[in-house]
Amino acid sequence: MRETMPWERQYGESHQAFEAFHEYCLLGNSRSIRTLSQRLNKSVPLLGKWSSKWKWQDRVRAYDNMLIRQEMETAKQEIAEMRKRQIEIGKFFQSKGIDAIREKVKNEDKLVAEELRDLMNLVVKGMQMETEARLNGLDMIGNKEDGERNDGISDERRREIDDFFSK
């Protein structure tokens, strides 16, 4: 049998007492026995008795902490998803810029200075986006050893860029 969580109905707690506790939890920052009394049309002494008997203060603290943990976990997941999207967008920009330059070189098309600058800006912006997204993710992983690259660009991507520009 699983352990009853503090915000769940406790063994022996009446349905009415638990419903009052539940409403008490939902009051959030305006939480008080007097406010709950007005909302439920129940007497302050009765709610005070239930609160003491069923340790509402401890239970509501556990409830609030659980909500905060859930919010933080959701935020961490959303940040990780955002970082993945930013990395993919950065890689996409790099790839499109490099592909366009390669196509021009392959077809021996004349590269106009402005066009080359625009394509290089696309590549560089993509690299910056990928790097920033990866570096932001490294804060949770830890630091690299001295002398080791820590710019978030994969070795494969670095070789591809180096190979292209060494031609």
C-alpha positions as CSV (number, residue, x, y, z in Angstrom):
1,M,0.0,0.0,0.0
2,R,1.4,3.4,-1.0
3,E,2.0,6.2,1.5
4,T,-0.7,8.8,1.7
5,M,0.7,12.2,0.7
6,P,0.1,15.1,3.1
7,W,-2.2,16.9,0.6
8,E,-4.4,13.8,0.2
9,R,-7.2,12.8,2.4
10,Q,-5.8,11.4,5.6
11,Y,-6.8,8.1,7.3
12,G,-9.9,8.9,9.5
13,E,-10.3,12.4,8.1
14,S,-14.0,13.1,7.3
15,H,-15.0,14.0,3.8
16,Q,-16.2,17.4,5.0
17,A,-12.8,18.1,6.7
18,F,-10.9,17.1,3.7
19,E,-13.0,19.2,1.3
20,A,-12.4,22.2,3.6
21,F,-8.6,21.4,3.6
22,H,-8.7,21.1,-0.2
23,E,-10.3,24.5,-0.5
24,Y,-7.8,25.9,2.0
25,C,-5.0,24.8,-0.2
26,L,-6.6,26.4,-3.3
27,L,-6.8,29.8,-1.5
28,G,-3.0,30.3,-2.2
29,N,-1.7,33.7,-1.0
30,S,-5.1,34.7,0.5
31,R,-5.1,31.6,2.6
32,S,-6.7,32.0,6.0
33,I,-9.3,30.3,8.2
34,R,-11.4,33.4,8.2
35,T,-11.4,33.6,4.3
36,L,-12.1,29.9,4.2
37,S,-15.0,30.3,6.7
38,Q,-16.6,33.0,4.4
39,R,-16.1,30.9,1.3
40,L,-17.5,27.7,2.7
41,N,-20.1,29.3,5.1
42,K,-18.6,27.3,8.0
43,S,-17.7,28.6,11.4
44,V,-14.2,29.7,12.2
45,P,-14.0,27.5,15.4
46,L,-15.0,24.4,13.4
47,L,-12.4,25.1,10.7
48,G,-9.8,25.9,13.4
49,K,-10.5,22.6,15.1
50,W,-10.1,20.7,11.8
51,S,-7.0,22.7,11.0
52,S,-5.4,21.7,14.3
53,K,-6.5,18.1,14.3
54,W,-5.5,17.4,10.7
55,K,-2.3,19.6,10.8
56,W,-3.3,21.8,7.9
57,Q,-0.3,24.1,8.2
58,D,2.2,21.2,7.7
59,R,0.1,19.7,5.0
60,V,-0.4,22.9,3.1
61,R,3.3,23.6,3.2
62,A,3.9,20.2,1.7
63,Y,1.3,20.9,-0.9
64,D,2.9,24.3,-1.8
65,N,6.3,22.7,-2.0
66,M,5.0,19.9,-4.3
67,L,3.5,22.6,-6.6
68,I,6.8,24.5,-6.7
69,R,8.7,21.3,-7.5
70,Q,6.3,20.5,-10.3
71,E,6.6,24.0,-11.8
72,M,10.4,23.9,-11.6
73,E,10.5,20.5,-13.3
74,T,8.1,21.7,-16.1
75,A,10.3,24.8,-16.5
76,K,13.5,22.7,-16.8
77,Q,11.8,20.5,-19.4
78,E,10.7,23.5,-21.4
79,I,14.2,25.0,-21.3
80,A,15.7,21.8,-22.5
81,E,13.2,21.7,-25.4
82,M,13.9,25.3,-26.2
83,R,17.7,24.7,-26.2
84,K,17.2,21.7,-28.6
85,R,15.1,23.9,-31.0
86,Q,17.7,26.7,-30.9
87,I,20.5,24.2,-31.6
88,E,18.6,22.8,-34.6
89,I,17.8,26.3,-36.0
90,G,21.5,27.3,-35.7
91,K,22.6,24.1,-37.4
92,F,19.9,24.7,-40.1
93,F,21.2,28.2,-40.8
94,Q,24.8,27.0,-41.0
95,S,23.8,24.2,-43.3
96,K,21.8,26.4,-45.7
97,G,24.6,29.0,-45.9
98,I,27.3,26.4,-46.4
99,D,25.2,24.5,-49.0
100,A,24.5,27.8,-50.9
101,I,28.2,28.7,-51.0
102,R,29.2,25.1,-52.1
103,E,26.6,25.2,-54.9
104,K,28.0,28.5,-56.2
105,V,31.6,27.1,-56.1
106,K,30.6,23.8,-57.6
107,N,28.8,25.6,-60.5
108,E,31.7,28.0,-60.8
109,D,29.2,30.9,-60.4
110,K,30.6,34.2,-59.6
111,L,30.3,35.1,-56.0
112,V,29.3,38.7,-55.6
113,A,30.8,40.2,-52.4
114,E,27.4,41.2,-50.9
115,E,26.0,37.7,-51.6
116,L,29.0,36.0,-50.0
117,R,28.8,38.4,-47.0
118,D,25.1,37.5,-46.6
119,L,25.8,33.8,-46.8
120,M,28.7,34.0,-44.4
121,N,26.5,36.0,-42.0
122,L,23.9,33.2,-42.2
123,V,26.6,30.6,-41.3
124,V,28.1,32.7,-38.6
125,K,24.7,33.6,-37.1
126,G,23.8,29.9,-37.1
127,M,27.1,29.1,-35.4
128,Q,26.4,31.7,-32.7
129,M,22.9,30.4,-32.1
130,E,24.1,26.8,-31.8
131,T,27.0,27.8,-29.6
132,E,24.9,29.9,-27.2
133,A,22.3,27.2,-26.9
134,R,24.9,24.6,-26.1
135,L,26.8,26.8,-23.7
136,N,23.7,27.6,-21.8
137,G,23.1,23.9,-21.4
138,L,26.6,23.3,-20.1
139,D,25.9,25.4,-17.0
140,M,24.0,22.3,-15.6
141,I,26.6,19.8,-16.7
142,G,29.8,21.5,-15.3
143,N,33.0,23.0,-16.6
144,K,35.5,21.4,-19.0
145,E,39.1,20.8,-18.2
146,D,41.6,23.6,-18.9
147,G,42.5,23.8,-22.6
148,E,39.5,21.7,-23.7
149,R,37.1,23.4,-26.1
150,N,33.9,24.5,-24.5
151,D,32.1,26.4,-27.3
152,G,29.3,23.9,-27.9
153,I,30.2,23.1,-31.6
154,S,30.4,19.4,-32.3
155,D,33.7,18.0,-33.6
156,E,31.8,16.8,-36.7
157,R,30.4,20.3,-37.4
158,R,33.8,21.9,-36.8
159,R,35.5,19.5,-39.3
160,E,32.8,20.2,-41.9
161,I,33.3,23.9,-41.5
162,D,37.1,23.6,-41.5
163,D,37.1,21.3,-44.6
164,F,34.9,23.8,-46.5
165,F,37.1,26.8,-45.8
166,S,40.3,24.9,-46.4
167,K,39.3,24.2,-50.0
